[in-house]
Amino acid sequence: MKRVRIEASGSYDVLIGPGLLKQAGELSRQAVAPCKAAIITDDTVKSLYGDLVKESLEKAGFSVEMWAFPHGEQHKTLATLSTALEWLGEIRLSRSDLVVALGGGVPGDLAGFAAAVYCRGTRFIQIPTTLLAAVDSSVGGKTAVDLKAGKNMAGAFHQPELVICDTDVLKALPEERIWDGAGEMLKYGILQDPELFESMKNGTWQQAMEETVAKCVSIKRDYVMEDEKDTGVRQFLNLGHTFGHAVEKCSGFSISHGQGVGIGLLMAARAAGVAVSQVEEALKACGLPTQSPYPARQLSEAALSDKKRKGGKITLVLPEKIGKCCLKTIPVEELPFYFAHGTGETL
């Protein structure tokens, strides 16, 4: 088992290894004394792992309740959040109890946000069941739901007490869900790890899942510990996301986050005129799309509601080479030109 320690406003471990779901209760008890635990998940994950995690927590002395909402990004909304909060009230969860976020990025984000605002802040544990959540959204304390205006527009910074990542669960994912996580992993390689990027491009990373996930989490840890509230260097983690979130929004979220990030990485490379063929080759090797189905003007209009916009400016993350990127703050009026370069269009 790999252990990555994160020291932020709250300090916690990210545990990565095989068979950890069965040990979830004992591992949780080492971080939080037994209490009432409210599992928030989606219907798909509940049917796969809900009972296993519930039983493990109960064996460790927790009193467990579980609630599931319909799966999919379209349900990561204020309406679902409201229902979750009402449920927490109905089961009389107290501020000293525990929320357990079980699932991929959508349950993790929504359950984390519920924990952040319920009773003005309740402890929670992340148990990611997708590769994307394991290497990205379960780590760092960003929680959120989507608004009609854009993705993750309502949220809070709220660090978990523990993250439990079972690599057996990750290896059992359908191939398309593996590739979703690969989009975020390629991001880390382009940001600062050429060796990771090469392993993604040649496919060897899957032979060392535990080590690769730990490497990605360690990279994110360093950004989080230096800039927890995303006002400085943590902005580098948005590589591919301004472009990718626009693609997701234009698709009505029928294009997944991992696919959107993959497209966004290539758009960033094209906009910078750097490593385009390398990024395209890596995306193809990871089963990710290489072209936006939407025109530049539609995408740039969608990006105007990006939460990273500050007044009349927005900061893009652009590669300088594989392993090094820069932050470039531009007037929002210039967005259409960057999106045009990213899609290969001429305005």
Contacts in CASP RR format, 6 or more apart in sequence:
PFRMAT RR
TARGET T0000
AUTHOR 0000-0000-0000
METHOD contacts of the structure
MODEL  1
MKRVRIEASGSYDVLIGPGLLKQAGELSRQAVAPCKAAIITDDTVKSLYG
DLVKESLEKAGFSVEMWAFPHGEQHKTLATLSTALEWLGEIRLSRSDLVV
ALGGGVPGDLAGFAAAVYCRGTRFIQIPTTLLAAVDSSVGGKTAVDLKAG
KNMAGAFHQPELVICDTDVLKALPEERIWDGAGEMLKYGILQDPELFESM
KNGTWQQAMEETVAKCVSIKRDYVMEDEKDTGVRQFLNLGHTFGHAVEKC
SGFSISHGQGVGIGLLMAARAAGVAVSQVEEALKACGLPTQSPYPARQLS
EAALSDKKRKGGKITLVLPEKIGKCCLKTIPVEELPFYFAHGTGETL
1 15 0 8 1.000
1 16 0 8 1.000
1 17 0 8 1.000
1 20 0 8 1.000
1 210 0 8 1.000
2 15 0 8 1.000
2 16 0 8 1.000
2 17 0 8 1.000
2 210 0 8 1.000
2 211 0 8 1.000
2 213 0 8 1.000
2 214 0 8 1.000
3 13 0 8 1.000
3 14 0 8 1.000
3 15 0 8 1.000
3 16 0 8 1.000
4 13 0 8 1.000
4 14 0 8 1.000
4 16 0 8 1.000
4 214 0 8 1.000
4 217 0 8 1.000
4 218 0 8 1.000
4 221 0 8 1.000
5 11 0 8 1.000
5 12 0 8 1.000
5 13 0 8 1.000
5 14 0 8 1.000
5 221 0 8 1.000
6 12 0 8 1.000
6 13 0 8 1.000
6 14 0 8 1.000
6 139 0 8 1.000
6 140 0 8 1.000
6 159 0 8 1.000
6 221 0 8 1.000
6 224 0 8 1.000
6 225 0 8 1.000
7 225 0 8 1.000
8 140 0 8 1.000
8 141 0 8 1.000
8 159 0 8 1.000
8 224 0 8 1.000
8 225 0 8 1.000
8 228 0 8 1.000
9 157 0 8 1.000
9 159 0 8 1.000
9 228 0 8 1.000
10 159 0 8 1.000
12 31 0 8 1.000
12 159 0 8 1.000
12 160 0 8 1.000
12 161 0 8 1.000
12 162 0 8 1.000
12 163 0 8 1.000
13 31 0 8 1.000
13 162 0 8 1.000
13 163 0 8 1.000
14 138 0 8 1.000
14 139 0 8 1.000
14 163 0 8 1.000
14 165 0 8 1.000
14 217 0 8 1.000
14 221 0 8 1.000
15 27 0 8 1.000
15 162 0 8 1.000
15 163 0 8 1.000
15 164 0 8 1.000
15 165 0 8 1.000
16 134 0 8 1.000
16 165 0 8 1.000
16 167 0 8 1.000
16 210 0 8 1.000
16 213 0 8 1.000
16 214 0 8 1.000
16 217 0 8 1.000
17 165 0 8 1.000
17 166 0 8 1.000
17 167 0 8 1.000
17 168 0 8 1.000
17 210 0 8 1.000
18 166 0 8 1.000
18 167 0 8 1.000
18 168 0 8 1.000
18 210 0 8 1.000
19 166 0 8 1.000
19 167 0 8 1.000
19 168 0 8 1.000
20 27 0 8 1.000
20 164 0 8 1.000
20 165 0 8 1.000
20 166 0 8 1.000
20 167 0 8 1.000
21 49 0 8 1.000
21 52 0 8 1.000
21 53 0 8 1.000
21 56 0 8 1.000
21 127 0 8 1.000
21 164 0 8 1.000
21 166 0 8 1.000
21 168 0 8 1.000
21 169 0 8 1.000
22 52 0 8 1.000
22 56 0 8 1.000
23 56 0 8 1.000
23 164 0 8 1.000
24 53 0 8 1.000
24 56 0 8 1.000
24 57 0 8 1.000
24 127 0 8 1.000
24 164 0 8 1.000
25 53 0 8 1.000
25 56 0 8 1.000
25 57 0 8 1.000
25 59 0 8 1.000
25 60 0 8 1.000
25 61 0 8 1.000
25 62 0 8 1.000
26 56 0 8 1.000
26 59 0 8 1.000
26 60 0 8 1.000
27 162 0 8 1.000
27 164 0 8 1.000
28 37 0 8 1.000
28 57 0 8 1.000
28 60 0 8 1.000
28 62 0 8 1.000
28 98 0 8 1.000
28 100 0 8 1.000
28 125 0 8 1.000
28 162 0 8 1.000
28 164 0 8 1.000
29 60 0 8 1.000
29 61 0 8 1.000
29 62 0 8 1.000
31 125 0 8 1.000
31 161 0 8 1.000
31 162 0 8 1.000
32 98 0 8 1.000
32 123 0 8 1.000
32 125 0 8 1.000
32 161 0 8 1.000
32 162 0 8 1.000
34 60 0 8 1.000
34 61 0 8 1.000
34 62 0 8 1.000
34 63 0 8 1.000
35 62 0 8 1.000
35 63 0 8 1.000
35 96 0 8 1.000
35 97 0 8 1.000
35 98 0 8 1.000
36 62 0 8 1.000
36 63 0 8 1.000
36 64 0 8 1.000
36 65 0 8 1.000
36 91 0 8 1.000
36 92 0 8 1.000
36 93 0 8 1.000
36 94 0 8 1.000
36 97 0 8 1.000
36 98 0 8 1.000
37 57 0 8 1.000
37 62 0 8 1.000
37 63 0 8 1.000
37 64 0 8 1.000
37 65 0 8 1.000
37 97 0 8 1.000
37 98 0 8 1.000
37 99 0 8 1.000
37 100 0 8 1.000
38 64 0 8 1.000
38 65 0 8 1.000
38 66 0 8 1.000
38 67 0 8 1.000
38 87 0 8 1.000
38 88 0 8 1.000
38 91 0 8 1.000
38 93 0 8 1.000
38 97 0 8 1.000
38 98 0 8 1.000
38 99 0 8 1.000
38 100 0 8 1.000
39 50 0 8 1.000
39 53 0 8 1.000
39 54 0 8 1.000
39 57 0 8 1.000
39 64 0 8 1.000
39 65 0 8 1.000
39 66 0 8 1.000
39 67 0 8 1.000
39 100 0 8 1.000
39 102 0 8 1.000
40 67 0 8 1.000
40 68 0 8 1.000
40 69 0 8 1.000
40 84 0 8 1.000
40 99 0 8 1.000
40 100 0 8 1.000
40 101 0 8 1.000
40 102 0 8 1.000
40 107 0 8 1.000
40 108 0 8 1.000
40 110 0 8 1.000
40 111 0 8 1.000
40 114 0 8 1.000
41 49 0 8 1.000
41 50 0 8 1.000
41 66 0 8 1.000
41 67 0 8 1.000
41 68 0 8 1.000
41 101 0 8 1.000
41 102 0 8 1.000
41 103 0 8 1.000
41 107 0 8 1.000
41 111 0 8 1.000
42 68 0 8 1.000
42 69 0 8 1.000
42 70 0 8 1.000
42 71 0 8 1.000
42 72 0 8 1.000
42 75 0 8 1.000
42 103 0 8 1.000
42 104 0 8 1.000
42 106 0 8 1.000
42 107 0 8 1.000
43 68 0 8 1.000
43 69 0 8 1.000
43 70 0 8 1.000
43 71 0 8 1.000
44 71 0 8 1.000
45 68 0 8 1.000
45 71 0 8 1.000
45 102 0 8 1.000
45 103 0 8 1.000
45 104 0 8 1.000
45 107 0 8 1.000
45 129 0 8 1.000
46 66 0 8 1.000
46 68 0 8 1.000
46 102 0 8 1.000
48 129 0 8 1.000
49 102 0 8 1.000
49 103 0 8 1.000
49 129 0 8 1.000
49 169 0 8 1.000
50 66 0 8 1.000
50 102 0 8 1.000
53 100 0 8 1.000
53 102 0 8 1.000
53 127 0 8 1.000
54 64 0 8 1.000
54 66 0 8 1.000
57 64 0 8 1.000
57 100 0 8 1.000
58 64 0 8 1.000
62 98 0 8 1.000
65 91 0 8 1.000
65 93 0 8 1.000
67 84 0 8 1.000
67 87 0 8 1.000
69 75 0 8 1.000
69 80 0 8 1.000
69 83 0 8 1.000
69 84 0 8 1.000
69 107 0 8 1.000
69 110 0 8 1.000
71 106 0 8 1.000
72 106 0 8 1.000
72 253 0 8 1.000
73 106 0 8 1.000
73 146 0 8 1.000
73 248 0 8 1.000
73 253 0 8 1.000
73 256 0 8 1.000
73 257 0 8 1.000
74 252 0 8 1.000
74 253 0 8 1.000
75 106 0 8 1.000
76 106 0 8 1.000
76 109 0 8 1.000
76 110 0 8 1.000
76 144 0 8 1.000
76 145 0 8 1.000
76 146 0 8 1.000
77 145 0 8 1.000
77 146 0 8 1.000
78 145 0 8 1.000
78 147 0 8 1.000
78 154 0 8 1.000
80 110 0 8 1.000
80 145 0 8 1.000
81 110 0 8 1.000
81 113 0 8 1.000
81 114 0 8 1.000
81 145 0 8 1.000
84 110 0 8 1.000
84 111 0 8 1.000
84 114 0 8 1.000
85 114 0 8 1.000
85 117 0 8 1.000
85 118 0 8 1.000
88 99 0 8 1.000
88 114 0 8 1.000
88 118 0 8 1.000
88 122 0 8 1.000
89 118 0 8 1.000
93 99 0 8 1.000
93 118 0 8 1.000
93 119 0 8 1.000
93 122 0 8 1.000
94 119 0 8 1.000
95 119 0 8 1.000
95 120 0 8 1.000
95 121 0 8 1.000
95 122 0 8 1.000
96 123 0 8 1.000
97 122 0 8 1.000
97 123 0 8 1.000
98 122 0 8 1.000
98 123 0 8 1.000
98 124 0 8 1.000
98 125 0 8 1.000
98 161 0 8 1.000
99 111 0 8 1.000
99 112 0 8 1.000
99 114 0 8 1.000
99 115 0 8 1.000
99 118 0 8 1.000
99 122 0 8 1.000
99 123 0 8 1.000
99 124 0 8 1.000
99 125 0 8 1.000
100 111 0 8 1.000
100 124 0 8 1.000
100 125 0 8 1.000
100 127 0 8 1.000
101 107 0 8 1.000
101 108 0 8 1.000
101 110 0 8 1.000
101 111 0 8 1.000
101 112 0 8 1.000
101 115 0 8 1.000
101 124 0 8 1.000
101 125 0 8 1.000
101 126 0 8 1.000
101 127 0 8 1.000
101 138 0 8 1.000
101 160 0 8 1.000
102 108 0 8 1.000
102 111 0 8 1.000
102 127 0 8 1.000
102 129 0 8 1.000
103 127 0 8 1.000
103 128 0 8 1.000
103 129 0 8 1.000
103 130 0 8 1.000
103 133 0 8 1.000
104 128 0 8 1.000
104 129 0 8 1.000
104 130 0 8 1.000
104 132 0 8 1.000
104 133 0 8 1.000
104 137 0 8 1.000
104 138 0 8 1.000
105 128 0 8 1.000
105 130 0 8 1.000
105 132 0 8 1.000
105 133 0 8 1.000
105 137 0 8 1.000
105 138 0 8 1.000
105 257 0 8 1.000
108 126 0 8 1.000
108 128 0 8 1.000
108 133 0 8 1.000
108 137 0 8 1.000
108 138 0 8 1.000
108 143 0 8 1.000
109 137 0 8 1.000
109 142 0 8 1.000
109 143 0 8 1.000
109 144 0 8 1.000
109 145 0 8 1.000
109 152 0 8 1.000
110 143 0 8 1.000
110 145 0 8 1.000
111 124 0 8 1.000
111 143 0 8 1.000
112 124 0 8 1.000
112 126 0 8 1.000
112 141 0 8 1.000
112 143 0 8 1.000
112 158 0 8 1.000
112 160 0 8 1.000
113 143 0 8 1.000
113 144 0 8 1.000
113 145 0 8 1.000
113 154 0 8 1.000
113 155 0 8 1.000
113 156 0 8 1.000
113 158 0 8 1.000
115 121 0 8 1.000
115 122 0 8 1.000
115 123 0 8 1.000
115 124 0 8 1.000
115 143 0 8 1.000
115 158 0 8 1.000
116 122 0 8 1.000
116 143 0 8 1.000
116 155 0 8 1.000
116 156 0 8 1.000
116 157 0 8 1.000
116 158 0 8 1.000
117 156 0 8 1.000
121 158 0 8 1.000
123 161 0 8 1.000
124 158 0 8 1.000
124 160 0 8 1.000
124 161 0 8 1.000
125 160 0 8 1.000
125 161 0 8 1.000
125 162 0 8 1.000
125 163 0 8 1.000
125 164 0 8 1.000
126 133 0 8 1.000
126 138 0 8 1.000
126 139 0 8 1.000
126 160 0 8 1.000
126 162 0 8 1.000
126 163 0 8 1.000
126 164 0 8 1.000
127 138 0 8 1.000
127 163 0 8 1.000
127 164 0 8 1.000
127 165 0 8 1.000
127 166 0 8 1.000
128 134 0 8 1.000
128 137 0 8 1.000
128 138 0 8 1.000
128 163 0 8 1.000
128 165 0 8 1.000
129 166 0 8 1.000
129 169 0 8 1.000
129 170 0 8 1.000
130 170 0 8 1.000
130 173 0 8 1.000
130 177 0 8 1.000
130 180 0 8 1.000
130 181 0 8 1.000
131 170 0 8 1.000
131 173 0 8 1.000
131 177 0 8 1.000
131 178 0 8 1.000
131 180 0 8 1.000
131 181 0 8 1.000
131 182 0 8 1.000
131 185 0 8 1.000
131 213 0 8 1.000
132 177 0 8 1.000
132 180 0 8 1.000
132 181 0 8 1.000
132 183 0 8 1.000
132 184 0 8 1.000
132 257 0 8 1.000
132 258 0 8 1.000
134 165 0 8 1.000
134 170 0 8 1.000
134 213 0 8 1.000
134 217 0 8 1.000
135 181 0 8 1.000
135 184 0 8 1.000
135 185 0 8 1.000
135 188 0 8 1.000
135 213 0 8 1.000
135 216 0 8 1.000
135 217 0 8 1.000
135 220 0 8 1.000
136 181 0 8 1.000
136 184 0 8 1.000
136 216 0 8 1.000
136 220 0 8 1.000
138 160 0 8 1.000
138 163 0 8 1.000
138 165 0 8 1.000
139 163 0 8 1.000
139 217 0 8 1.000
139 220 0 8 1.000
139 221 0 8 1.000
139 224 0 8 1.000
140 159 0 8 1.000
140 220 0 8 1.000
140 221 0 8 1.000
140 224 0 8 1.000
140 228 0 8 1.000
141 157 0 8 1.000
141 158 0 8 1.000
141 159 0 8 1.000
141 160 0 8 1.000
141 224 0 8 1.000
142 152 0 8 1.000
142 155 0 8 1.000
142 157 0 8 1.000
142 230 0 8 1.000
143 155 0 8 1.000
143 156 0 8 1.000
143 157 0 8 1.000
143 158 0 8 1.000
144 152 0 8 1.000
144 153 0 8 1.000
144 154 0 8 1.000
144 155 0 8 1.000
144 156 0 8 1.000
145 152 0 8 1.000
145 154 0 8 1.000
145 155 0 8 1.000
146 152 0 8 1.000
146 153 0 8 1.000
146 154 0 8 1.000
147 153 0 8 1.000
147 154 0 8 1.000
149 305 0 8 1.000
150 245 0 8 1.000
150 249 0 8 1.000
150 305 0 8 1.000
150 306 0 8 1.000
150 307 0 8 1.000
151 245 0 8 1.000
151 248 0 8 1.000
151 249 0 8 1.000
151 307 0 8 1.000
152 307 0 8 1.000
153 305 0 8 1.000
153 307 0 8 1.000
157 228 0 8 1.000
157 229 0 8 1.000
157 230 0 8 1.000
165 213 0 8 1.000
167 209 0 8 1.000
167 210 0 8 1.000
167 213 0 8 1.000
170 178 0 8 1.000
170 209 0 8 1.000
170 213 0 8 1.000
171 209 0 8 1.000
178 206 0 8 1.000
179 258 0 8 1.000
179 259 0 8 1.000
179 286 0 8 1.000
179 287 0 8 1.000
179 288 0 8 1.000
180 256 0 8 1.000
180 257 0 8 1.000
180 258 0 8 1.000
180 259 0 8 1.000
181 258 0 8 1.000
182 200 0 8 1.000
182 258 0 8 1.000
182 286 0 8 1.000
182 287 0 8 1.000
182 288 0 8 1.000
183 258 0 8 1.000
183 259 0 8 1.000
183 261 0 8 1.000
183 262 0 8 1.000
183 265 0 8 1.000
183 283 0 8 1.000
183 286 0 8 1.000
183 288 0 8 1.000
184 216 0 8 1.000
184 258 0 8 1.000
184 261 0 8 1.000
185 196 0 8 1.000
185 200 0 8 1.000
185 205 0 8 1.000
185 212 0 8 1.000
185 216 0 8 1.000
186 197 0 8 1.000
186 200 0 8 1.000
186 262 0 8 1.000
186 265 0 8 1.000
186 279 0 8 1.000
186 282 0 8 1.000
186 283 0 8 1.000
186 286 0 8 1.000
186 288 0 8 1.000
187 237 0 8 1.000
187 239 0 8 1.000
187 240 0 8 1.000
187 261 0 8 1.000
187 265 0 8 1.000
188 196 0 8 1.000
188 215 0 8 1.000
188 216 0 8 1.000
188 219 0 8 1.000
188 220 0 8 1.000
189 196 0 8 1.000
189 197 0 8 1.000
189 200 0 8 1.000
189 219 0 8 1.000
189 322 0 8 1.000
189 323 0 8 1.000
190 197 0 8 1.000
190 239 0 8 1.000
190 265 0 8 1.000
190 269 0 8 1.000
190 275 0 8 1.000
190 279 0 8 1.000
190 319 0 8 1.000
190 322 0 8 1.000
190 323 0 8 1.000
190 325 0 8 1.000
191 219 0 8 1.000
191 236 0 8 1.000
191 237 0 8 1.000
191 239 0 8 1.000
191 323 0 8 1.000
191 324 0 8 1.000
191 325 0 8 1.000
192 219 0 8 1.000
192 323 0 8 1.000
192 324 0 8 1.000
192 325 0 8 1.000
193 215 0 8 1.000
193 219 0 8 1.000
193 323 0 8 1.000
194 322 0 8 1.000
194 323 0 8 1.000
196 205 0 8 1.000
196 212 0 8 1.000
196 215 0 8 1.000
196 216 0 8 1.000
197 278 0 8 1.000
197 282 0 8 1.000
197 322 0 8 1.000
197 323 0 8 1.000
199 205 0 8 1.000
199 212 0 8 1.000
200 282 0 8 1.000
200 285 0 8 1.000
200 286 0 8 1.000
201 278 0 8 1.000
201 281 0 8 1.000
201 282 0 8 1.000
201 285 0 8 1.000
202 285 0 8 1.000
203 285 0 8 1.000
205 212 0 8 1.000
206 212 0 8 1.000
220 237 0 8 1.000
223 233 0 8 1.000
223 234 0 8 1.000
223 236 0 8 1.000
223 237 0 8 1.000
224 234 0 8 1.000
226 233 0 8 1.000
226 234 0 8 1.000
227 233 0 8 1.000
227 234 0 8 1.000
227 235 0 8 1.000
228 234 0 8 1.000
235 308 0 8 1.000
235 315 0 8 1.000
235 317 0 8 1.000
235 327 0 8 1.000
236 317 0 8 1.000
236 325 0 8 1.000
236 327 0 8 1.000
238 308 0 8 1.000
238 315 0 8 1.000
238 317 0 8 1.000
239 265 0 8 1.000
239 268 0 8 1.000
239 317 0 8 1.000
239 319 0 8 1.000
239 325 0 8 1.000
240 261 0 8 1.000
240 262 0 8 1.000
240 264 0 8 1.000
240 265 0 8 1.000
240 267 0 8 1.000
240 268 0 8 1.000
240 317 0 8 1.000
241 261 0 8 1.000
241 264 0 8 1.000
241 308 0 8 1.000
241 317 0 8 1.000
242 303 0 8 1.000
242 306 0 8 1.000
242 308 0 8 1.000
242 314 0 8 1.000
242 316 0 8 1.000
242 317 0 8 1.000
243 260 0 8 1.000
243 263 0 8 1.000
243 264 0 8 1.000
243 267 0 8 1.000
243 268 0 8 1.000
243 271 0 8 1.000
243 292 0 8 1.000
243 299 0 8 1.000
243 303 0 8 1.000
243 339 0 8 1.000
243 342 0 8 1.000
244 260 0 8 1.000
244 261 0 8 1.000
244 262 0 8 1.000
244 263 0 8 1.000
244 264 0 8 1.000
244 267 0 8 1.000
245 260 0 8 1.000
245 302 0 8 1.000
245 303 0 8 1.000
245 306 0 8 1.000
246 294 0 8 1.000
246 299 0 8 1.000
246 300 0 8 1.000
246 302 0 8 1.000
246 303 0 8 1.000
246 306 0 8 1.000
246 339 0 8 1.000
247 255 0 8 1.000
247 259 0 8 1.000
247 260 0 8 1.000
247 263 0 8 1.000
247 264 0 8 1.000
247 292 0 8 1.000
247 293 0 8 1.000
247 294 0 8 1.000
247 299 0 8 1.000
248 255 0 8 1.000
248 256 0 8 1.000
248 257 0 8 1.000
248 260 0 8 1.000
249 302 0 8 1.000
249 305 0 8 1.000
250 294 0 8 1.000
250 298 0 8 1.000
250 299 0 8 1.000
250 302 0 8 1.000
251 293 0 8 1.000
251 294 0 8 1.000
255 263 0 8 1.000
255 289 0 8 1.000
255 293 0 8 1.000
258 288 0 8 1.000
259 288 0 8 1.000
259 289 0 8 1.000
260 289 0 8 1.000
262 283 0 8 1.000
262 288 0 8 1.000
262 289 0 8 1.000
263 288 0 8 1.000
263 289 0 8 1.000
263 290 0 8 1.000
263 291 0 8 1.000
263 292 0 8 1.000
264 292 0 8 1.000
265 279 0 8 1.000
265 283 0 8 1.000
266 276 0 8 1.000
266 279 0 8 1.000
266 280 0 8 1.000
266 283 0 8 1.000
266 290 0 8 1.000
266 342 0 8 1.000
267 292 0 8 1.000
267 339 0 8 1.000
267 342 0 8 1.000
267 343 0 8 1.000
268 316 0 8 1.000
268 317 0 8 1.000
268 318 0 8 1.000
268 319 0 8 1.000
268 342 0 8 1.000
269 275 0 8 1.000
269 276 0 8 1.000
269 278 0 8 1.000
269 279 0 8 1.000
269 280 0 8 1.000
269 319 0 8 1.000
270 276 0 8 1.000
270 341 0 8 1.000
270 342 0 8 1.000
270 343 0 8 1.000
270 344 0 8 1.000
271 316 0 8 1.000
271 318 0 8 1.000
271 338 0 8 1.000
271 339 0 8 1.000
271 341 0 8 1.000
271 342 0 8 1.000
272 318 0 8 1.000
272 319 0 8 1.000
272 320 0 8 1.000
273 341 0 8 1.000
274 318 0 8 1.000
274 319 0 8 1.000
274 320 0 8 1.000
274 321 0 8 1.000
275 319 0 8 1.000
275 321 0 8 1.000
275 322 0 8 1.000
278 322 0 8 1.000
279 319 0 8 1.000
280 290 0 8 1.000
283 289 0 8 1.000
283 290 0 8 1.000
284 290 0 8 1.000
291 343 0 8 1.000
292 299 0 8 1.000
292 342 0 8 1.000
292 343 0 8 1.000
295 343 0 8 1.000
295 345 0 8 1.000
296 336 0 8 1.000
296 339 0 8 1.000
296 340 0 8 1.000
296 342 0 8 1.000
296 343 0 8 1.000
296 344 0 8 1.000
296 345 0 8 1.000
296 347 0 8 1.000
297 336 0 8 1.000
297 339 0 8 1.000
297 347 0 8 1.000
299 339 0 8 1.000
299 343 0 8 1.000
300 335 0 8 1.000
300 336 0 8 1.000
300 338 0 8 1.000
300 339 0 8 1.000
303 309 0 8 1.000
303 314 0 8 1.000
303 335 0 8 1.000
303 339 0 8 1.000
304 332 0 8 1.000
304 335 0 8 1.000
306 314 0 8 1.000
308 314 0 8 1.000
308 315 0 8 1.000
309 332 0 8 1.000
311 332 0 8 1.000
312 331 0 8 1.000
312 332 0 8 1.000
313 329 0 8 1.000
313 330 0 8 1.000
313 331 0 8 1.000
313 332 0 8 1.000
314 329 0 8 1.000
314 330 0 8 1.000
314 332 0 8 1.000
314 335 0 8 1.000
315 327 0 8 1.000
315 328 0 8 1.000
315 329 0 8 1.000
315 330 0 8 1.000
316 327 0 8 1.000
316 328 0 8 1.000
316 329 0 8 1.000
316 330 0 8 1.000
316 338 0 8 1.000
317 325 0 8 1.000
317 326 0 8 1.000
317 327 0 8 1.000
317 328 0 8 1.000
318 325 0 8 1.000
318 326 0 8 1.000
318 328 0 8 1.000
319 325 0 8 1.000
320 326 0 8 1.000
330 338 0 8 1.000
336 347 0 8 1.000
337 347 0 8 1.000
340 346 0 8 1.000
340 347 0 8 1.000
END
